[in-house]
C-alpha cells in the first residue's frame, strides 16, 4: 500500500503545530468565529468552484493538524455532535438541526459535511448518505442547554433512520437508541458479546451509559 503523502505535516505555513491552538483561542467566540467564517466565505467566492485532491489523512483527520486544538475552546471544551443521515432525509435533518441551534442561541463554531457509503460492520455509523459534525462550545453556564439541544438532535436522527457515531459520543442517552436496538446487525453484535463475554467483563463507560442492562 502506498503511504506517500499520508503523514500530517509538522508545521502549518511554517508555524510549529504545537503552538497553533494559542493563536486560534482568541477567535473561539461568537464575533471571532463570525469574522473567520465571513473571510473564508468571501475567499471561496473569489476562488470559485474548483476540484482538488487531498490525502486520506488530510481529508479524514482535519483537526489533527493542530495538536491540543481542543484547548482553543477554553476550559469547558466543546461537544462535537455528528449524525449520519440517509440521503433522502439528510438535507431536511441538517437544516432543522442548525435552526434549532440558532433558536437556542448555541451557534456551532465549526461544521463538517461528508458523503458516506454504508458498510457491513455491526456497530458502524455509516449509511448511504451524509454526516454533519458540528461543534458546540461548552461553558459552565450553557452546559445543560447544550445537552438539552443534543436530545432534540437525537430525535431528528432517530426519526430519519439515521445513526450515531459512538466513538466520540458524550451526550447520547439509552432512550434515544430504542429504534437502533431493533436492527438485525445490532442483535448479532449482542449475540457475539453474550457468547464471548457472558460475564460482561468487557465494558466501557460509554457501553454502560448506552447499553448497560439493555438488550434488543
C-alpha positions in Angstrom: 0.0 0.0 0.0 1.3 3.4 -0.9 1.8 5.6 2.2 3.4 8.6 0.5 1.7 11.8 1.4 -0.4 10.2 4.2 1.6 11.8 7.1 0.3 15.1 8.5 2.9 17.9 8.3 4.9 19.0 11.3 4.2 22.7 10.7 1.4 24.8 9.3 2.6 27.6 7.0 5.9 27.4 8.8 4.5 27.7 12.3 5.0 24.7 14.6 1.7 22.9 15.0 2.2 22.5 18.8 1.5 26.2 19.4 -1.2 27.0 16.8 -4.0 26.5 19.2 -2.8 29.5 21.1 -3.4 31.7 18.0 -6.9 30.2 17.5 -8.2 30.7 21.0 -8.9 34.4 20.8 -11.2 33.7 17.9 -13.2 31.0 19.6 -16.2 33.2 20.5 -19.2 34.5 18.6 -17.7 37.6 17.0 -14.4 35.8 16.2 -16.0 32.8 14.6 -18.3 35.0 12.5 -15.3 37.0 11.3 -13.3 33.9 10.3 -16.3 32.3 8.6 -17.0 35.5 6.7 -13.5 35.7 5.4 -13.5 32.1 4.4 -16.8 32.5 2.6 -15.7 35.5 0.6 -12.4 33.9 -0.2 -14.2 30.9 -1.6 -16.4 33.1 -3.8 -13.4 34.8 -5.2 -11.8 31.5 -6.0 -14.9 30.0 -7.5 -15.8 26.3 -7.9 -12.8 24.0 -8.3 -11.7 20.4 -7.8 -8.8 19.3 -5.9 -7.4 16.1 -4.3 -6.4 15.5 -0.7 -4.5 12.8 1.0 -6.6 10.4 3.2 -5.0 11.9 6.3 -5.8 15.5 5.3 -9.4 14.7 4.5 -10.2 12.4 7.4 -8.2 14.0 10.2 -8.7 17.7 9.6 -8.3 18.8 13.2 -5.4 16.6 13.9 -3.2 19.1 12.1 -3.2 21.0 15.3 -2.1 19.1 18.4 -4.1 20.2 21.5 -6.6 22.1 19.4 -9.3 21.4 21.9 -7.6 23.8 24.3 -8.6 26.6 21.9 -12.2 26.4 23.2 -11.2 27.1 26.8 -11.5 25.0 30.0 -15.1 23.9 29.2 -14.1 22.4 25.9 -16.8 21.5 23.3 -19.2 18.9 22.1 -18.8 17.7 18.6 -22.2 16.3 17.6 -22.0 14.1 14.4 -25.1 12.4 13.0 -25.2 10.1 9.9 -28.4 10.5 7.8 -29.7 8.7 4.7 -29.6 10.8 1.5 -33.4 11.2 1.3 -33.6 12.9 4.7 -30.1 14.5 5.1 -30.9 18.0 3.9 -34.0 18.4 6.0 -32.5 17.0 9.1 -29.3 19.0 9.0 -31.3 22.2 8.2 -33.5 21.6 11.2 -30.5 20.9 13.5 -29.0 24.2 12.5 -32.3 26.1 13.0 -32.7 24.5 16.5 -29.1 25.6 17.4 -29.7 29.1 16.2 -33.0 29.4 18.1 -31.4 28.1 21.3 -28.5 30.6 21.0 -26.0 27.8 20.8 -24.3 28.6 17.5 -22.0 25.9 16.0 -18.4 27.2 15.7 -17.4 24.6 13.1 -19.3 22.3 10.7 -18.0 19.4 8.6 -20.2 17.8 6.0 -19.2 14.5 4.5 -20.6 12.0 2.0 -20.6 8.3 3.1 -21.5 4.8 1.9 -23.0 2.1 4.0 -20.8 -0.8 5.2 -21.3 -4.2 6.8 -19.7 -3.6 10.2 -22.0 -4.4 13.0 -21.9 -1.1 15.0 -20.8 1.2 12.2 -22.5 4.6 11.9 -22.2 4.6 8.1 -25.3 5.0 5.9 -25.7 5.6 2.2 -25.9 9.4 2.8 -24.2 12.2 4.7 -22.9 13.2 8.0 -22.8 16.6 9.6 -20.4 17.2 12.5 -21.0 20.5 14.4 -19.1 21.8 17.3 -20.8 23.5 20.3 -18.7 25.3 22.8 -19.4 24.2 26.4 -19.2 26.6 29.4 -20.5 26.2 33.0 -23.5 28.4 32.0 -24.6 26.6 28.9 -23.7 23.0 29.6 -27.3 22.0 30.5 -28.6 23.8 27.4 -26.1 22.0 25.1 -27.2 18.6 26.4 -30.8 19.5 26.0 -30.2 20.6 22.4 -28.5 17.3 21.6 -31.5 15.4 22.8 -33.6 17.3 20.2 -31.0 16.5 17.6 -31.2 12.8 18.6 -35.0 12.8 18.0 -34.4 14.1 14.5 -31.8 11.5 13.7 -33.9 8.6 15.0 -37.0 9.7 13.1 -34.9 9.9 9.8 -33.5 6.4 10.3 -30.0 7.8 10.9 -27.1 6.5 13.0 -24.8 7.8 15.7 -21.0 7.7 15.9 -20.3 6.0 19.3 -16.5 6.5 19.0 -16.8 10.2 20.0 -20.2 10.5 21.7 -20.7 12.1 25.1 -24.3 13.2 25.1 -26.4 10.3 23.7 -28.8 8.5 26.0 -30.0 5.0 26.1 -33.6 6.2 25.5 -32.5 7.6 22.1 -31.4 4.2 20.9 -34.7 2.3 21.0 -35.1 2.1 17.2 -31.4 1.4 16.6 -31.5 -1.5 19.1 -34.0 -3.3 16.9 -31.7 -3.5 13.9 -30.7 -7.1 13.0 -27.0 -6.4 12.9 -27.1 -4.9 16.4 -28.8 -8.1 17.6 -25.9 -10.0 16.1 -23.4 -7.9 18.0 -25.0 -8.6 21.3 -25.2 -12.3 20.4 -21.5 -12.3 19.8 -20.9 -10.4 23.1 -23.0 -12.9 25.0 -21.1 -15.8 23.5 -17.6 -14.4 24.2 -18.2 -12.2 27.2 -21.1 -13.8 29.2 -19.9 -12.2 32.4 -20.0 -8.7 30.9 -16.4 -8.0 31.9 -15.6 -6.1 28.7 -17.3 -2.7 29.3 -16.5 1.0 28.9 -18.2 4.0 30.4 -19.9 4.6 27.1 -21.2 1.0 26.9 -22.6 1.2 30.5 -24.3 4.5 29.7 -25.9 3.4 26.4 -26.2 -0.4 26.7 -25.9 -1.3 30.3 -28.8 -3.6 31.2 -30.4 -3.2 27.7 -30.7 -5.9 25.1 -32.6 -5.9 21.8 
